[in-house]
Amino acid sequence: MDEKKKSLRKKVERSVFAGNRAAAAKELGSTGDPEAVPILIKALEDSSPKVKIAASDALGRLNDPAAVPGLIKMLAEPENTVKKTAIIALGKIGTPEAVSGIVKGFSDPDKFVQKESVKALMRIGSLESISGLTEALGSSDTPLKKNSIIALGKINSYEAGCGLIKALEDPDNRVRQRAVKTLGKRGNPDVLADLMEALKDSRQPVHEAASEALRKIIAASDSVPVMVKALDATDRNVRKTAIEALWKAGTSEAIPPLLRELDDADWYLRSRAADALADIASPEAALGLIKVMDIHDSPVKKIIVNALGKIGTVEAVEGLVKALEDLDSSVRETAALVLGKTGKTEAVPGLLKALHDSKNAVQEAAVISLGDLKAKDAVPELLKILDDPEAKTHKAVISTLEKIGTPEAVSGLARALENHGAFVRRAALKALERVEKSGNTLEKVKNLGTSGFEVSE
């Protein structure tokens, strides 16, 4: 040891003035010399708190496990600053023995000593320190528990996440909410399975806290597998968040799980999954919806039909035309109405066939959609319906002929002025008046000799 170090040792051991002893101890710590450890350990027994603080700080910088027993003894000192410095030093050394000493700081009456203990364990981040922080969650001291939760949130390990899940069981709502918030900020899905298990807890506050934490993690995740896993949750709000996350992802990878979610027991979630698929609007989504349509009941089929209508691709139209043959007339009616909103002429052949459906509601829906599509090819069939006294869709046919507006359609409206039904004649007259007023086909109407219309009573 060189002369300077010898001089510092002598000052630590023999100087009359506490300030000199403390300064010498501090300087010894900055030398990095392991031979200074024994003298500094002895200095922990000095009568002056200043020296004890300087020696503790120096031992922390030298990071020698041999100092741990002496530093732990400092936790029994009356001065809070001495205890805090010893805890900081133990945190720097970080051995399992040091962690055991730091944990003792949790029972200290001074809140700042407790907080320093938590910070020290957080910095160490070992399994032993995580165990210590988790142990603190069993305390009756709410501030200590909340600080321990924050510390666990900053340790990025599965074990720390499990500690946070334990905090969801705390009877204090403030503690549970801190754990939820911390799990959300942490955002790591490594504890997803554990949280989903916590959803099964019979205690409502625990269930709600687990649900909220899961939703925060899922919403922050960009991993489709994580979202898919969450679809198995017992909590509908978690599944809803997972569906919306998959919706937001909008990738082809999201389509199969969304299709499976059409089986969800919750009607609203089934509709959300269908809406998500509609918004993704890819050929894969359309084909997937068509493929699963036959295995579902009528309410789900109608959800699928509406989703296909929103997609509106050629593939979607093919699926909607197929739905016109469903055994349930309400499904057929929905498909007929939706087809008109797709704007695709590929829908016309199927709609023409639906004009002869056994149910009037389906026939009327097909008539309306043909008008929405302005399907000129439909005029001959529509005129046949108009001539049929038994048909129940005359009013809808007149409206559709007006929308189509071709000379043949207008001619049909003019012929309807002689229909046997008074309400048909009145509807045709109003339609022709609107055609004449619009001027769109005025000359064609006049050429048919139907300007200045009159309707027989």
C-alpha positions, 0 to 999 in steps of 0.5 A: 500500500502506498504512503497516501493510502497508509495516511488515509487509513491512519486518519480513519482510525486515529484522527481526533476530528470526525470530519477528518475521519469521514473525509479519509473514509470517503477518499479510501472508497474512491481509491478502489483498493480492496485492502481498504475494506477491513478498515472501512468495515471497522469504521462502521462502528465509529461513534460519529454518524458522519463517519458511518455514512462515509464508510458505508458509501465507500464500501458500496463503491468498493462493492465487496460482499465482505462488507454486507454484515457490517452494513446490515448492522447499520440498519439498527442505527437511530439516524435515518441518513445512516440507514439510507446510506447503508441500504444504498451500499447494500443495493450496489453490492446486490448479493442475496445476503445484501437483499435479505438486509435491504428487506429489513428496511421495509419494517423501518418506521421512516417512509424514506428508508422504506422507499430507499429499500424498494429502490435498492431492490429495483436496481438489483433486479435479481430473483431474490430482490423480486421476491423481496418486493413481492413480500412487501405486497403482504404489508399493511402499509399502502405506500410501501405496497404501491412503491413496490408495485412501481419497482416491480413494473420497472424490472422486465422479467416474468417473475416481476410480472407475477408479483404484479399479478399478486397485487391484483388480489390486494383488498385495497382498491388503490393498490389494485389500480396501481398494479393495473396501471403498472401492468399496462405501462409494462406492456409485456404479454409474458404474464398473459396466461397468468392474468387470464387465469386470474379472470376466473377468480371468484372475487369480483375486484380481482376479476375486474383488475385482471380484466383491465390489466389484460385489456391494457396489455392487449391494446398496447401490443402489436403481436397478433398471436397475443391478441389471438390468445386473448380471444380465449379469455372468459371475460367478454371485455377482454375478448372485445379488446382482442377483436378490436386489436385484430381489427386495428392490425388488419393483416391477413394473419388476423382473418382466421381468428376473427372468423373463429370469433363468429362462434363467440357466445356473445352476439355483440362480439360476433357482430364486432368480428364481422365488422372487423372482417368487413373493414379489412375488406380483403378477398381472403376475408370475403372468402372466409366469410362465405366458407363459414356461412353454412355452419352458422345459425340465421342470426350469424348468417345475417351478420355475415351477409351484412359484412359481405355487403360492406366488403362489396368485392366480386367475391363478396357478391358471389357469397351474397348471391349464394345466400339468396338460396338460404333456407331461412327467408330472413337471410335471403331477404337480408342478402337481397337488400345488401346486394343492391348496395354493393353497386355490382352488376354481377348481383343482377342475375341472382336478384332476377331469380329472387323475384320469384322467391316464395316469400313476398319480403324477399321478392320486394327486397330483390325489386328494391335492389334492382332499382338501386343497381338501375338494372336495365336487364330487369325491366322485362321481368319487372313489367311481368310482375306489374301485369300480374294481379296477384303480385304483392310488390307492385308499389316497389316495382313502380319505384324501381322502374322509375329509378331505372328510367329507360324508355321501356321502364317508363313505358311500363309505368305508363301502362300501369295507369290502366292497372286494375288496382287504384293504388297501382295507378296512383303510384304510377302517375306520381312516378311519371310526374316525377320523371316528367318534372326531372326532365331526364326522359321527358322527350321519351315520355312524350313520344309515348303519348303520356304527357299530361297524365290522367289516371282512371278511377 
